[in-house]
Amino acid sequence: DSNTQSNVPEYKVNADGSISVFKKVGGGTNKASIKTVEDAMSRISNVESGGNYQALGPVVQSGSYKGQQALGKYQVMYGNIGPWSKEVLGYEVTPQQFYNSPQIQDAIVAGKMAQLYSKHKNWDDVASVWFTGQPLSKGYNKSDVLGTTGRQYVDKFNA
């Protein structure tokens, strides 16, 4: 429906691999006053890596990501890089290509953030899905190896 379509963030991957986000979304409904995918990306990167494109997360010791680690500014799990790049960019990149390219990191994450916002319609759920894999109502008490819960992560995202 066209009303739903108007709230979907739009972005464009430029020829050089950089990303352009060109549509405001969300209005004033989110307490974080997030208006664009870029705003959300900035908040995620601040929580995840302090904005460091070269950040490496700890190797996961259990669960579906066992043996993997998160890479880059947005701490994308190693196993998500291939499928997400294929989905967003139309071609697959390796974790090393992802790690070495701020433009690729930004483009893939912008695409995923736009998809998540389109699906969940609010930034709290986007942040929770980024951290726990589930919207806040289900990821509220899920925690990582450091003990951070979904609720705490969303609170940091909104700070």
N, CA, C and O atoms as a GROMACS GRO file, in nm:
protein
  636
    1ASP      N    1   0.084  -0.119   0.000
    1ASP     CA    2   0.000   0.000   0.000
    1ASP      C    3   0.087   0.124   0.000
    1ASP      O    4   0.195   0.124   0.060
    2SER      N    5   0.043   0.228  -0.065
    2SER     CA    6   0.128   0.344  -0.089
    2SER      C    7   0.158   0.422   0.039
    2SER      O    8   0.264   0.484   0.048
    3ASN      N    9   0.069   0.420   0.138
    3ASN     CA   10   0.098   0.489   0.264
    3ASN      C   11   0.215   0.424   0.337
    3ASN      O   12   0.302   0.493   0.390
    4THR      N   13   0.217   0.291   0.340
    4THR     CA   14   0.328   0.219   0.401
    4THR      C   15   0.456   0.248   0.324
    4THR      O   16   0.561   0.271   0.384
    5GLN      N   17   0.448   0.246   0.193
    5GLN     CA   18   0.565   0.270   0.110
    5GLN      C   19   0.631   0.404   0.142
    5GLN      O   20   0.753   0.415   0.137
    6SER      N   21   0.551   0.507   0.174
    6SER     CA   22   0.608   0.640   0.195
    6SER      C   23   0.693   0.646   0.321
    6SER      O   24   0.775   0.737   0.334
    7ASN      N   25   0.676   0.552   0.414
    7ASN     CA   26   0.757   0.551   0.535
    7ASN      C   27   0.882   0.465   0.525
    7ASN      O   28   0.962   0.461   0.619
    8VAL      N   29   0.900   0.396   0.413
    8VAL     CA   30   1.015   0.309   0.397
    8VAL      C   31   1.137   0.395   0.364
    8VAL      O   32   1.133   0.473   0.269
    9PRO      N   33   1.246   0.382   0.442
    9PRO     CA   34   1.365   0.459   0.411
    9PRO      C   35   1.418   0.422   0.273
    9PRO      O   36   1.414   0.305   0.233
   10GLU      N   37   1.465   0.519   0.202
   10GLU     CA   38   1.522   0.493   0.071
   10GLU      C   39   1.669   0.526   0.074
   10GLU      O   40   1.711   0.623   0.138
   11TYR      N   41   1.747   0.446   0.005
   11TYR     CA   42   1.890   0.470  -0.001
   11TYR      C   43   1.936   0.427  -0.139
   11TYR      O   44   1.868   0.353  -0.210
   12LYS      N   45   2.054   0.474  -0.174
   12LYS     CA   46   2.110   0.439  -0.304
   12LYS      C   47   2.257   0.407  -0.282
   12LYS      O   48   2.328   0.481  -0.215
   13VAL      N   49   2.303   0.296  -0.338
   13VAL     CA   50   2.445   0.265  -0.337
   13VAL      C   51   2.504   0.332  -0.460
   13VAL      O   52   2.468   0.301  -0.573
   14ASN      N   53   2.596   0.425  -0.436
   14ASN     CA   54   2.659   0.498  -0.545
   14ASN      C   55   2.764   0.411  -0.614
   14ASN      O   56   2.804   0.307  -0.562
   15ALA      N   57   2.808   0.454  -0.732
   15ALA     CA   58   2.904   0.378  -0.812
   15ALA      C   59   3.033   0.350  -0.735
   15ALA      O   60   3.095   0.245  -0.755
   16ASP      N   61   3.073   0.441  -0.647
   16ASP     CA   62   3.198   0.421  -0.571
   16ASP      C   63   3.177   0.336  -0.447
   16ASP      O   64   3.270   0.315  -0.370
   17GLY      N   65   3.054   0.286  -0.427
   17GLY     CA   66   3.026   0.202  -0.312
   17GLY      C   67   2.974   0.278  -0.192
   17GLY      O   68   2.930   0.218  -0.094
   18SER      N   69   2.979   0.412  -0.197
   18SER     CA   70   2.926   0.490  -0.086
   18SER      C   71   2.773   0.484  -0.088
   18SER      O   72   2.713   0.440  -0.186
   19ILE      N   73   2.713   0.529   0.020
   19ILE     CA   74   2.568   0.519   0.032
   19ILE      C   75   2.506   0.657   0.043
   19ILE      O   76   2.562   0.745   0.108
   20SER      N   77   2.392   0.676  -0.019
   20SER     CA   78   2.316   0.800  -0.004
   20SER      C   79   2.180   0.764   0.054
   20SER      O   80   2.107   0.682  -0.002
   21VAL      N   81   2.146   0.825   0.166
   21VAL     CA   82   2.014   0.807   0.226
   21VAL      C   83   1.942   0.938   0.205
   21VAL      O   84   1.991   1.043   0.246
   22PHE      N   85   1.825   0.934   0.142
   22PHE     CA   86   1.766   1.060   0.098
   22PHE      C   87   1.620   1.077   0.133
   22PHE      O   88   1.552   1.159   0.072
   23LYS      N   89   1.571   1.002   0.232
   23LYS     CA   90   1.433   1.023   0.270
   23LYS      C   91   1.420   1.014   0.421
   23LYS      O   92   1.465   0.919   0.483
   24LYS      N   93   1.357   1.115   0.479
   24LYS     CA   94   1.331   1.115   0.623
   24LYS      C   95   1.222   1.012   0.652
   24LYS      O   96   1.130   0.995   0.572
   25VAL      N   97   1.234   0.944   0.767
   25VAL     CA   98   1.132   0.846   0.806
   25VAL      C   99   1.099   0.862   0.953
   25VAL      O  100   1.176   0.920   1.029
   26GLY      N  101   0.987   0.810   0.992
   26GLY     CA  102   0.958   0.792   1.133
   26GLY      C  103   0.886   0.906   1.202
   26GLY      O  104   0.826   0.884   1.307
   27GLY      N  105   0.889   1.024   1.148
   27GLY     CA  106   0.824   1.136   1.213
   27GLY      C  107   0.876   1.158   1.354
   27GLY      O  108   0.995   1.137   1.379
   28GLY      N  109   0.792   1.200   1.445
   28GLY     CA  110   0.834   1.226   1.581
   28GLY      C  111   0.791   1.118   1.677
   28GLY      O  112   0.783   1.143   1.797
   29THR      N  113   0.764   1.000   1.629
   29THR     CA  114   0.705   0.897   1.713
   29THR      C  115   0.807   0.825   1.799
   29THR      O  116   0.769   0.766   1.900
   30ASN      N  117   0.934   0.827   1.764
   30ASN     CA  118   1.035   0.755   1.841
   30ASN      C  119   1.106   0.850   1.934
   30ASN      O  120   1.148   0.958   1.893
   31LYS      N  121   1.119   0.812   2.061
   31LYS     CA  122   1.179   0.901   2.160
   31LYS      C  123   1.324   0.936   2.124
   31LYS      O  124   1.377   1.035   2.174
   32ALA      N  125   1.386   0.857   2.039
   32ALA     CA  126   1.524   0.885   2.000
   32ALA      C  127   1.533   0.992   1.892
   32ALA      O  128   1.642   1.034   1.856
   33SER      N  129   1.418   1.038   1.840
   33SER     CA  130   1.414   1.137   1.733
   33SER      C  131   1.497   1.096   1.613
   33SER      O  132   1.563   1.178   1.550
   34ILE      N  133   1.494   0.969   1.582
   34ILE     CA  134   1.566   0.917   1.466
   34ILE      C  135   1.482   0.944   1.343
   34ILE      O  136   1.366   0.905   1.337
   35LYS      N  137   1.542   1.009   1.245
   35LYS     CA  138   1.468   1.047   1.126
   35LYS      C  139   1.516   0.977   1.000
   35LYS      O  140   1.444   0.970   0.901
   36THR      N  141   1.637   0.925   1.001
   36THR     CA  142   1.690   0.860   0.882
   36THR      C  143   1.761   0.731   0.918
   36THR      O  144   1.795   0.708   1.034
   37VAL      N  145   1.784   0.650   0.818
   37VAL     CA  146   1.865   0.530   0.836
   37VAL      C  147   2.004   0.570   0.885
   37VAL      O  148   2.063   0.501   0.969
   38GLU      N  149   2.056   0.681   0.834
   38GLU     CA  150   2.189   0.725   0.878
   38GLU      C  151   2.192   0.755   1.028
   38GLU      O  152   2.290   0.725   1.095
   39ASP      N  153   2.084   0.816   1.081
   39ASP     CA  154   2.076   0.840   1.225
   39ASP      C  155   2.086   0.708   1.302
   39ASP      O  156   2.162   0.696   1.398
   40ALA      N  157   2.009   0.610   1.258
   40ALA     CA  158   2.010   0.479   1.325
   40ALA      C  159   2.147   0.413   1.313
   40ALA      O  160   2.196   0.355   1.410
   41MET      N  161   2.208   0.422   1.196
   41MET     CA  162   2.341   0.364   1.177
   41MET      C  163   2.442   0.428   1.271
   41MET      O  164   2.526   0.359   1.329
   42SER      N  165   2.435   0.558   1.286
   42SER     CA  166   2.526   0.629   1.375
   42SER      C  167   2.509   0.581   1.519
   42SER      O  168   2.608   0.560   1.590
   43ARG      N  169   2.384   0.563   1.561
   43ARG     CA  170   2.358   0.517   1.697
   43ARG      C  171   2.406   0.373   1.718
   43ARG      O  172   2.466   0.342   1.821
   44ILE      N  173   2.380   0.287   1.620
   44ILE     CA  174   2.427   0.147   1.629
   44ILE      C  175   2.580   0.146   1.637
   44ILE      O  176   2.636   0.075   1.720
   45SER      N  177   2.646   0.222   1.551
   45SER     CA  178   2.793   0.220   1.551
   45SER      C  179   2.850   0.274   1.680
   45SER      O  180   2.953   0.227   1.727
   46ASN      N  181   2.784   0.373   1.739
   46ASN     CA  182   2.831   0.426   1.868
   46ASN      C  183   2.824   0.320   1.977
   46ASN      O  184   2.916   0.308   2.058
   47VAL      N  185   2.714   0.242   1.979
   47VAL     CA  186   2.699   0.137   2.079
   47VAL      C  187   2.795   0.022   2.050
   47VAL      O  188   2.858  -0.032   2.141
   48GLU      N  189   2.806  -0.015   1.924
   48GLU     CA  190   2.882  -0.135   1.887
   48GLU      C  191   3.033  -0.118   1.890
   48GLU      O  192   3.105  -0.204   1.942
   49SER      N  193   3.083  -0.007   1.836
   49SER     CA  194   3.228   0.004   1.814
   49SER      C  195   3.285   0.141   1.844
   49SER      O  196   3.405   0.163   1.828
   50GLY      N  197   3.201   0.234   1.886
   50GLY     CA  198   3.249   0.371   1.901
   50GLY      C  199   3.282   0.434   1.766
   50GLY      O  200   3.355   0.533   1.760
   51GLY      N  201   3.228   0.378   1.658
   51GLY     CA  202   3.249   0.432   1.524
   51GLY      C  203   3.373   0.380   1.453
   51GLY      O  204   3.416   0.438   1.354
   52ASN      N  205   3.432   0.271   1.502
   52ASN     CA  206   3.557   0.217   1.449
   52ASN      C  207   3.530   0.112   1.340
   52ASN      O  208   3.481   0.003   1.370
   53TYR      N  209   3.563   0.145   1.216
   53TYR     CA  210   3.546   0.051   1.105
   53TYR      C  211   3.634  -0.073   1.120
   53TYR      O  212   3.606  -0.176   1.057
   54GLN      N  213   3.738  -0.065   1.200
   54GLN     CA  214   3.832  -0.178   1.214
   54GLN      C  215   3.807  -0.259   1.341
   54GLN      O  216   3.891  -0.341   1.379
   55ALA      N  217   3.694  -0.238   1.408
   55ALA     CA  218   3.664  -0.310   1.532
   55ALA      C  219   3.644  -0.460   1.505
   55ALA      O  220   3.590  -0.499   1.402
   56LEU      N  221   3.690  -0.540   1.599
   56LEU     CA  222   3.670  -0.685   1.596
   56LEU      C  223   3.606  -0.726   1.728
   56LEU      O  224   3.656  -0.692   1.835
   57GLY      N  225   3.495  -0.799   1.720
   57GLY     CA  226   3.431  -0.848   1.841
   57GLY      C  227   3.498  -0.975   1.890
   57GLY      O  228   3.580  -1.033   1.819
   58PRO      N  229   3.462  -1.018   2.010
   58PRO     CA  230   3.516  -1.144   2.061
   58PRO      C  231   3.462  -1.262   1.982
   58PRO      O  232   3.353  -1.255   1.925
   59VAL      N  233   3.537  -1.371   1.980
   59VAL     CA  234   3.489  -1.493   1.915
   59VAL      C  235   3.378  -1.551   2.000
   59VAL      O  236   3.394  -1.571   2.121
   60VAL      N  237   3.264  -1.578   1.937
   60VAL     CA  238   3.146  -1.630   2.007
   60VAL      C  239   3.173  -1.775   2.047
   60VAL      O  240   3.220  -1.856   1.966
   61GLN      N  241   3.144  -1.808   2.172
   61GLN     CA  242   3.176  -1.940   2.227
   61GLN      C  243   3.062  -2.042   2.219
   61GLN      O  244   3.086  -2.161   2.235
   62SER      N  245   2.939  -1.995   2.194
   62SER     CA  246   2.826  -2.089   2.190
   62SER      C  247   2.714  -2.032   2.104
   62SER      O  248   2.718  -1.916   2.064
   63GLY      N  249   2.616  -2.115   2.077
   63GLY     CA  250   2.500  -2.072   2.000
   63GLY      C  251   2.522  -2.078   1.850
   63GLY      O  252   2.621  -2.135   1.803
   64SER      N  253   2.429  -2.019   1.776
   64SER     CA  254   2.432  -2.031   1.630
   64SER      C  255   2.550  -1.959   1.566
   64SER      O  256   2.586  -1.987   1.452
   65TYR      N  257   2.612  -1.865   1.639
   65TYR     CA  258   2.728  -1.795   1.585
   65TYR      C  259   2.860  -1.846   1.644
   65TYR      O  260   2.962  -1.779   1.633
   66LYS      N  261   2.858  -1.963   1.706
   66LYS     CA  262   2.978  -2.019   1.769
   66LYS      C  263   3.095  -2.019   1.671
   66LYS      O  264   3.082  -2.064   1.557
   67GLY      N  265   3.210  -1.969   1.718
   67GLY     CA  266   3.331  -1.965   1.636
   67GLY      C  267   3.342  -1.842   1.548
   67GLY      O  268   3.446  -1.819   1.487
   68GLN      N  269   3.237  -1.760   1.542
   68GLN     CA  270   3.238  -1.639   1.461
   68GLN      C  271   3.267  -1.518   1.548
   68GLN      O  272   3.261  -1.524   1.671
   69GLN      N  273   3.299  -1.408   1.481
   69GLN     CA  274   3.310  -1.282   1.552
   69GLN      C  275   3.245  -1.173   1.468
   69GLN      O  276   3.224  -1.188   1.348
   70ALA      N  277   3.213  -1.064   1.535
   70ALA     CA  278   3.153  -0.950   1.468
   70ALA      C  279   3.264  -0.861   1.413
   70ALA      O  280   3.369  -0.846   1.475
   71LEU      N  281   3.239  -0.803   1.296
   71LEU     CA  282   3.340  -0.723   1.228
   71LEU      C  283   3.291  -0.582   1.201
   71LEU      O  284   3.174  -0.560   1.170
   72GLY      N  285   3.382  -0.487   1.213
   72GLY     CA  286   3.359  -0.352   1.164
   72GLY      C  287   3.282  -0.260   1.256
   72GLY      O  288   3.252  -0.291   1.371
   73LYS      N  289   3.250  -0.147   1.198
   73LYS     CA  290   3.186  -0.036   1.269
   73LYS      C  291   3.053  -0.075   1.332
   73LYS      O  292   3.018  -0.025   1.439
   74TYR      N  293   2.978  -0.163   1.265
   74TYR     CA  294   2.844  -0.200   1.310
   74TYR      C  295   2.841  -0.339   1.372
   74TYR      O  296   2.734  -0.388   1.410
   75GLN      N  297   2.958  -0.403   1.381
   75GLN     CA  298   2.972  -0.536   1.440
   75GLN      C  299   2.878  -0.638   1.376
   75GLN      O  300   2.796  -0.699   1.444
   76VAL      N  301   2.891  -0.655   1.245
   76VAL     CA  302   2.814  -0.754   1.171
   76VAL      C  303   2.880  -0.890   1.188
   76VAL      O  304   3.002  -0.903   1.171
   77MET      N  305   2.801  -0.989   1.222
   77MET     CA  306   2.856  -1.123   1.240
   77MET      C  307   2.909  -1.177   1.108
   77MET      O  308   2.848  -1.160   1.002
   78TYR      N  309   3.024  -1.241   1.118
   78TYR     CA  310   3.096  -1.299   1.005
   78TYR      C  311   3.002  -1.374   0.909
   78TYR      O  312   3.008  -1.354   0.788
   79GLY      N  313   2.917  -1.460   0.965
   79GLY     CA  314   2.828  -1.542   0.882
   79GLY      C  315   2.718  -1.466   0.811
   79GLY      O  316   2.655  -1.520   0.720
   80ASN      N  317   2.691  -1.342   0.852
   80ASN     CA  318   2.587  -1.262   0.786
   80ASN      C  319   2.640  -1.184   0.666
   80ASN      O  320   2.562  -1.141   0.582
   81ILE      N  321   2.771  -1.167   0.658
   81ILE     CA  322   2.828  -1.078   0.557
   81ILE      C  323   2.799  -1.126   0.414
   81ILE      O  324   2.754  -1.047   0.331
   82GLY      N  325   2.824  -1.252   0.386
   82GLY     CA  326   2.798  -1.304   0.251
   82GLY      C  327   2.652  -1.290   0.209
   82GLY      O  328   2.623  -1.230   0.106
   83PRO      N  329   2.560  -1.347   0.290
   83PRO     CA  330   2.418  -1.338   0.252
   83PRO      C  331   2.366  -1.194   0.246
   83PRO      O  332   2.292  -1.158   0.154
   84TRP      N  333   2.404  -1.111   0.344
   84TRP     CA  334   2.356  -0.973   0.345
   84TRP      C  335   2.409  -0.895   0.226
   84TRP      O  336   2.336  -0.816   0.167
   85SER      N  337   2.536  -0.915   0.191
   85SER     CA  338   2.592  -0.842   0.077
   85SER      C  339   2.521  -0.883  -0.052
   85SER      O  340   2.492  -0.798  -0.136
   86LYS      N  341   2.495  -1.011  -0.068
   86LYS     CA  342   2.423  -1.060  -0.187
   86LYS      C  343   2.285  -0.997  -0.194
   86LYS      O  344   2.240  -0.952  -0.300
   87GLU      N  345   2.217  -0.993  -0.080
   87GLU     CA  346   2.082  -0.939  -0.072
   87GLU      C  347   2.080  -0.788  -0.100
   87GLU      O  348   1.995  -0.740  -0.175
   88VAL      N  349   2.172  -0.714  -0.040
   88VAL     CA  350   2.170  -0.568  -0.048
   88VAL      C  351   2.243  -0.514  -0.171
   88VAL      O  352   2.194  -0.424  -0.239
   89LEU      N  353   2.360  -0.570  -0.200
   89LEU     CA  354   2.443  -0.518  -0.310
   89LEU      C  355   2.421  -0.591  -0.440
   89LEU      O  356   2.452  -0.539  -0.548
   90GLY      N  357   2.368  -0.713  -0.432
   90GLY     CA  358   2.348  -0.793  -0.552
   90GLY      C  359   2.467  -0.883  -0.583
   90GLY      O  360   2.464  -0.958  -0.680
   91TYR      N  361   2.570  -0.876  -0.501
   91TYR     CA  362   2.686  -0.964  -0.516
   91TYR      C  363   2.742  -0.991  -0.377
   91TYR      O  364   2.722  -0.913  -0.284
   92GLU      N  365   2.813  -1.102  -0.365
   92GLU     CA  366   2.863  -1.142  -0.235
   92GLU      C  367   3.004  -1.086  -0.212
   92GLU      O  368   3.089  -1.090  -0.302
   93VAL      N  369   3.027  -1.035  -0.093
   93VAL     CA  370   3.161  -0.994  -0.053
   93VAL      C  371   3.209  -1.087   0.058
   93VAL      O  372   3.129  -1.145   0.132
   94THR      N  373   3.339  -1.100   0.069
   94THR     CA  374   3.397  -1.182   0.176
   94THR      C  375   3.404  -1.099   0.304
   94THR      O  376   3.400  -0.976   0.299
   95PRO      N  377   3.415  -1.165   0.418
   95PRO     CA  378   3.434  -1.090   0.542
   95PRO      C  379   3.556  -0.997   0.536
   95PRO      O  380   3.552  -0.887   0.591
   96GLN      N  381   3.663  -1.040   0.470
   96GLN     CA  382   3.781  -0.954   0.459
   96GLN      C  383   3.752  -0.829   0.374
   96GLN      O  384   3.794  -0.719   0.410
   97GLN      N  385   3.679  -0.845   0.264
   97GLN     CA  386   3.642  -0.729   0.182
   97GLN      C  387   3.553  -0.634   0.262
   97GLN      O  388   3.569  -0.512   0.256
   98PHE      N  389   3.460  -0.691   0.338
   98PHE     CA  390   3.372  -0.611   0.423
   98PHE      C  391   3.456  -0.532   0.524
   98PHE      O  392   3.441  -0.411   0.537
   99TYR      N  393   3.542  -0.601   0.593
   99TYR     CA  394   3.624  -0.542   0.699
   99TYR      C  395   3.713  -0.430   0.644
   99TYR      O  396   3.734  -0.329   0.711
  100ASN      N  397   3.764  -0.448   0.523
  100ASN     CA  398   3.858  -0.352   0.464
  100ASN      C  399   3.792  -0.231   0.399
  100ASN      O  400   3.863  -0.139   0.357
  101SER      N  401   3.659  -0.228   0.389
  101SER     CA  402   3.593  -0.122   0.313
  101SER      C  403   3.483  -0.053   0.394
  101SER      O  404   3.375  -0.108   0.412
  102PRO      N  405   3.510   0.069   0.442
  102PRO     CA  406   3.403   0.145   0.508
  102PRO      C  407   3.281   0.163   0.419
  102PRO      O  408   3.168   0.161   0.467
  103GLN      N  409   3.303   0.182   0.288
  103GLN     CA  410   3.190   0.202   0.196
  103GLN      C  411   3.102   0.078   0.189
  103GLN      O  412   2.979   0.088   0.188
  104ILE      N  413   3.164  -0.040   0.184
  104ILE     CA  414   3.086  -0.164   0.180
  104ILE      C  415   3.013  -0.183   0.313
  104ILE      O  416   2.896  -0.221   0.313
  105GLN      N  417   3.081  -0.158   0.425
  105GLN     CA  418   3.015  -0.170   0.556
  105GLN      C  419   2.891  -0.080   0.560
  105GLN      O  420   2.783  -0.125   0.597
  106ASP      N  421   2.908   0.047   0.521
  106ASP     CA  422   2.796   0.141   0.525
  106ASP      C  423   2.683   0.098   0.432
  106ASP      O  424   2.566   0.106   0.470
  107ALA      N  425   2.716   0.054   0.312
  107ALA     CA  426   2.612   0.018   0.214
  107ALA      C  427   2.531  -0.102   0.262
  107ALA      O  428   2.408  -0.100   0.254
  108ILE      N  429   2.598  -0.204   0.311
  108ILE     CA  430   2.527  -0.324   0.356
  108ILE      C  431   2.440  -0.293   0.477
  108ILE      O  432   2.325  -0.334   0.484
  109VAL      N  433   2.496  -0.220   0.572
  109VAL     CA  434   2.420  -0.189   0.694
  109VAL      C  435   2.302  -0.096   0.663
  109VAL      O  436   2.195  -0.112   0.721
  110ALA      N  437   2.321   0.000   0.574
  110ALA     CA  438   2.208   0.087   0.535
  110ALA      C  439   2.095   0.004   0.475
  110ALA      O  440   1.978   0.027   0.506
  111GLY      N  441   2.130  -0.091   0.391
  111GLY     CA  442   2.029  -0.177   0.330
  111GLY      C  443   1.955  -0.260   0.433
  111GLY      O  444   1.833  -0.270   0.429
  112LYS      N  445   2.029  -0.319   0.527
  112LYS     CA  446   1.965  -0.400   0.632
  112LYS      C  447   1.880  -0.314   0.724
  112LYS      O  448   1.770  -0.354   0.762
  113MET      N  449   1.929  -0.196   0.761
  113MET     CA  450   1.852  -0.107   0.848
  113MET      C  451   1.722  -0.066   0.779
  113MET      O  452   1.616  -0.064   0.842
  114ALA      N  453   1.728  -0.034   0.651
  114ALA     CA  454   1.607   0.003   0.576
  114ALA      C  455   1.508  -0.113   0.575
  114ALA      O  456   1.388  -0.092   0.594
  115GLN      N  457   1.557  -0.235   0.553
  115GLN     CA  458   1.470  -0.352   0.555
  115GLN      C  459   1.405  -0.371   0.692
  115GLN      O  460   1.285  -0.396   0.703
  116LEU      N  461   1.487  -0.360   0.797
  116LEU     CA  462   1.434  -0.380   0.932
  116LEU      C  463   1.331  -0.274   0.968
  116LEU      O  464   1.228  -0.305   1.029
  117TYR      N  465   1.357  -0.149   0.930
  117TYR     CA  466   1.258  -0.044   0.959
  117TYR      C  467   1.129  -0.068   0.881
  117TYR      O  468   1.020  -0.050   0.934
  118SER      N  469   1.143  -0.108   0.756
  118SER     CA  470   1.026  -0.136   0.674
  118SER      C  471   0.942  -0.246   0.736
  118SER      O  472   0.819  -0.240   0.732
  119LYS      N  473   1.006  -0.345   0.793
  119LYS     CA  474   0.935  -0.458   0.854
  119LYS      C  475   0.875  -0.422   0.990
  119LYS      O  476   0.759  -0.456   1.017
  120HIS      N  477   0.952  -0.355   1.076
  120HIS     CA  478   0.910  -0.336   1.216
  120HIS      C  479   0.846  -0.200   1.245
  120HIS      O  480   0.775  -0.185   1.344
  121LYS      N  481   0.871  -0.102   1.159
  121LYS     CA  482   0.807   0.030   1.167
  121LYS      C  483   0.847   0.114   1.289
  121LYS      O  484   0.787   0.218   1.314
  122ASN      N  485   0.947   0.071   1.365
  122ASN     CA  486   0.996   0.155   1.475
  122ASN      C  487   1.143   0.122   1.503
  122ASN      O  488   1.189   0.009   1.481
  123TRP      N  489   1.214   0.222   1.551
  123TRP     CA  490   1.360   0.209   1.567
  123TRP      C  491   1.398   0.126   1.688
  123TRP      O  492   1.505   0.066   1.688
  124ASP      N  493   1.315   0.121   1.793
  124ASP     CA  494   1.347   0.035   1.908
  124ASP      C  495   1.354  -0.111   1.864
  124ASP      O  496   1.446  -0.184   1.902
  125ASP      N  497   1.259  -0.154   1.783
  125ASP     CA  498   1.262  -0.292   1.734
  125ASP      C  499   1.380  -0.315   1.641
  125ASP      O  500   1.441  -0.422   1.643
  126VAL      N  501   1.413  -0.217   1.558
  126VAL     CA  502   1.530  -0.229   1.470
  126VAL      C  503   1.655  -0.253   1.555
  126VAL      O  504   1.733  -0.344   1.526
  127ALA      N  505   1.674  -0.172   1.658
  127ALA     CA  506   1.792  -0.187   1.744
  127ALA      C  507   1.790  -0.324   1.814
  127ALA      O  508   1.894  -0.390   1.822
  128SER      N  509   1.675  -0.365   1.864
  128SER     CA  510   1.666  -0.494   1.931
  128SER      C  511   1.697  -0.609   1.836
  128SER      O  512   1.768  -0.702   1.872
  129VAL      N  513   1.643  -0.603   1.713
  129VAL     CA  514   1.672  -0.708   1.614
  129VAL      C  515   1.820  -0.710   1.582
  129VAL      O  516   1.879  -0.817   1.566
  130TRP      N  517   1.882  -0.592   1.573
  130TRP     CA  518   2.026  -0.586   1.544
  130TRP      C  519   2.105  -0.661   1.652
  130TRP      O  520   2.202  -0.730   1.622
  131PHE      N  521   2.062  -0.646   1.776
  131PHE     CA  522   2.135  -0.703   1.889
  131PHE      C  523   2.094  -0.847   1.922
  131PHE      O  524   2.180  -0.932   1.946
  132THR      N  525   1.964  -0.875   1.922
  132THR     CA  526   1.915  -1.005   1.968
  132THR      C  527   1.859  -1.093   1.857
  132THR      O  528   1.842  -1.214   1.875
  133GLY      N  529   1.831  -1.034   1.742
  133GLY     CA  530   1.766  -1.108   1.635
  133GLY      C  531   1.614  -1.106   1.646
  133GLY      O  532   1.545  -1.165   1.563
  134GLN      N  533   1.561  -1.037   1.749
  134GLN     CA  534   1.417  -1.034   1.771
  134GLN      C  535   1.371  -0.894   1.806
  134GLN      O  536   1.449  -0.815   1.860
  135PRO      N  537   1.244  -0.861   1.777
  135PRO     CA  538   1.190  -0.731   1.821
  135PRO      C  539   1.196  -0.721   1.973
  135PRO      O  540   1.209  -0.822   2.043
  136LEU      N  541   1.188  -0.600   2.024
  136LEU     CA  542   1.208  -0.576   2.167
  136LEU      C  543   1.116  -0.658   2.256
  136LEU      O  544   1.157  -0.702   2.363
  137SER      N  545   0.991  -0.678   2.214
  137SER     CA  546   0.897  -0.754   2.297
  137SER      C  547   0.946  -0.896   2.323
  137SER      O  548   0.914  -0.955   2.426
  138LYS      N  549   1.024  -0.953   2.230
  138LYS     CA  550   1.078  -1.089   2.246
  138LYS      C  551   1.224  -1.088   2.288
  138LYS      O  552   1.270  -1.183   2.352
  139GLY      N  553   1.299  -0.984   2.252
  139GLY     CA  554   1.442  -0.979   2.282
  139GLY      C  555   1.477  -0.904   2.410
  139GLY      O  556   1.594  -0.891   2.444
  140TYR      N  557   1.375  -0.856   2.479
  140TYR     CA  558   1.389  -0.772   2.598
  140TYR      C  559   1.493  -0.826   2.697
  140TYR      O  560   1.582  -0.753   2.740
  141ASN      N  561   1.481  -0.953   2.733
  141ASN     CA  562   1.568  -1.012   2.835
  141ASN      C  563   1.681  -1.098   2.778
  141ASN      O  564   1.760  -1.154   2.855
  142LYS      N  565   1.691  -1.111   2.645
  142LYS     CA  566   1.802  -1.186   2.587
  142LYS      C  567   1.931  -1.110   2.616
  142LYS      O  568   1.934  -0.987   2.610
  143SER      N  569   2.037  -1.183   2.646
  143SER     CA  570   2.162  -1.114   2.677
  143SER      C  571   2.280  -1.174   2.600
  143SER      O  572   2.276  -1.289   2.556
  144ASP      N  573   2.383  -1.093   2.586
  144ASP     CA  574   2.505  -1.138   2.519
  144ASP      C  575   2.605  -1.190   2.622
  144ASP      O  576   2.574  -1.198   2.741
  145VAL      N  577   2.727  -1.224   2.577
  145VAL     CA  578   2.827  -1.280   2.667
  145VAL      C  579   2.868  -1.182   2.776
  145VAL      O  580   2.918  -1.223   2.881
  146LEU      N  581   2.848  -1.053   2.754
  146LEU     CA  582   2.884  -0.952   2.854
  146LEU      C  583   2.769  -0.926   2.952
  146LEU      O  584   2.785  -0.851   3.048
  147GLY      N  585   2.653  -0.989   2.926
  147GLY     CA  586   2.539  -0.972   3.015
  147GLY      C  587   2.445  -0.858   2.976
  147GLY      O  588   2.347  -0.832   3.047
  148THR      N  589   2.474  -0.790   2.866
  148THR     CA  590   2.387  -0.682   2.819
  148THR      C  591   2.257  -0.742   2.767
  148THR      O  592   2.260  -0.835   2.686
  149THR      N  593   2.144  -0.690   2.814
  149THR     CA  594   2.014  -0.740   2.767
  149THR      C  595   1.966  -0.657   2.647
  149THR      O  596   2.019  -0.550   2.619
  150GLY      N  597   1.866  -0.710   2.579
  150GLY     CA  598   1.806  -0.638   2.468
  150GLY      C  599   1.755  -0.501   2.512
  150GLY      O  600   1.773  -0.402   2.441
  151ARG      N  601   1.692  -0.494   2.628
  151ARG     CA  602   1.641  -0.366   2.681
  151ARG      C  603   1.755  -0.268   2.706
  151ARG      O  604   1.743  -0.150   2.671
  152GLN      N  605   1.864  -0.315   2.766
  152GLN     CA  606   1.979  -0.227   2.792
  152GLN      C  607   2.039  -0.176   2.661
  152GLN      O  608   2.079  -0.060   2.651
  153TYR      N  609   2.046  -0.265   2.561
  153TYR     CA  610   2.101  -0.226   2.432
  153TYR      C  611   2.016  -0.117   2.369
  153TYR      O  612   2.069  -0.017   2.321
  154VAL      N  613   1.884  -0.135   2.369
  154VAL     CA  614   1.794  -0.035   2.311
  154VAL      C  615   1.805   0.096   2.389
  154VAL      O  616   1.801   0.204   2.328
  155ASP      N  617   1.819   0.089   2.520
  155ASP     CA  618   1.838   0.211   2.599
  155ASP      C  619   1.966   0.284   2.558
  155ASP      O  620   1.966   0.407   2.547
  156LYS      N  621   2.074   0.210   2.537
  156LYS     CA  622   2.200   0.272   2.491
  156LYS      C  623   2.182   0.334   2.353
  156LYS      O  624   2.230   0.444   2.326
  157PHE      N  625   2.112   0.262   2.266
  157PHE     CA  626   2.082   0.310   2.131
  157PHE      C  627   2.007   0.442   2.136
  157PHE      O  628   2.032   0.532   2.056
  158ASN      N  629   1.916   0.455   2.231
  158ASN     CA  630   1.833   0.576   2.243
  158ASN      C  631   1.898   0.688   2.323
  158ASN      O  632   1.847   0.799   2.325
  159ALA      N  633   2.008   0.661   2.388
  159ALA     CA  634   2.071   0.761   2.476
  159ALA      C  635   2.123   0.880   2.398
  159ALA      O  636   2.179   0.973   2.456
   0.00000   0.00000   0.00000
